[in-house]
Amino acid sequence: MGQNTAILDIGSSKVICLICGTDGRDNILVQGAGIKEYPGYKHGAFEDEQQLADAIIDTLSAAEAEARHRVRDISVGVPAPFTKLILQQGEVNFKGKQRRITHRDIDDVINASLDFAAPDGYSLIHSTPAEFTVQGAVRADMPIGVMAEGFSAKVSHLYVDNRFKQLVSDALLRVGLDADMYIAVPLSEGVFVIPENERSEGAVLIDSGATHTDVSLVKNAALMDMRTIAVGGAHFTSDLGYGIGIKEAVAETVKRRYVYSLDYQDSIDTIRVPGGGMMYVEHEAIQYIIEERTRELCRLIREALGEMGVEITPKLPVYMSGGGVTLMRGCCEFMEKELGTSVQVRMPWMPRLSSPNYASAFSVMDFVMHASDEDNAGRLEGARPGKNVFKKLIDLFK
């Protein structure tokens, strides 16, 4: 890994480019950052592909200018709507002979689990064993060095939509770049946000964005299932704008200053109208609009978890991230009551941009920085030694 690492995080309302290094103690230091809003995407399709490309270039340029560093290698985070997950069992048999399991055997079991037709229009980016079975015993850690006649593994395979990949590649080509790796954000963010000990039996990540909410089930270091719900922070804003009769920019301000579960009875909210003048709205109306939409979101989350076979219990680890509703004061406590389990917000501290709405970007950065760790049981397509050597030689002589 070089001194600086660059990533792109393409969210549902903004594109983020980070250029980071480390302080020698495994802490991420932001050397440069670029952030730009754009029309985003809905239902797995971008609203404006040209504005996406422009946002990618603008954020990259801003990050390079601040870092005073020209990016030569960049990795890209892939949001949930542009990924596909397939769980498959793989098995390796040592033909009746006992021997110690090696790293090569781990690679063999991953290959064995790929004995199926890849989904049309998608390319493989991750293959991560969720658990191993050795001599009838299930274990989460790699059984390197264990004596056995063979073993099996349940492997999580993640794919990227080729259309997404092509759009990003075309944009980066304008500045002579090509992405080294594509990282599935539901996986990187789950591993980044949820503590390792809470992922051993399965934990849930709820990533609330502007136009949608992703619900992911993470076990150990693998993504086991995910669903995308077509409700995000922008729907709360739109509801307020329509219900009260105000412009969305004003409605966004009203949403951000709202606090859940306060007693708003008979109180009046004063809203400043652009162009002059004031508007007076009963707090009770604002409360009804926001809390009813939150109840609907919780209902959809429960349905998604039910489809994934996840039983909601008070002990189920549930974490939230993103900027859709996570930053609204009292939101987690309100959702806890609706879901019937604890909901936590955890963003590992960062010296800059240390907020849940940047968790996805930092998770991609953290994932890339640790992609070559020896204890990484999975396989990241594109991370093999020797990739892009020719491209780097060309860059050297430019």
Order of alpha helices (4+ residues) and beta strands (2+ residues): beta-beta-beta-beta-beta-alpha-beta-beta-beta-alpha-beta-beta-beta-beta-alpha-beta-alpha-beta-beta-beta-alpha-alpha-beta-beta-alpha-beta-alpha-beta-alpha-beta-alpha
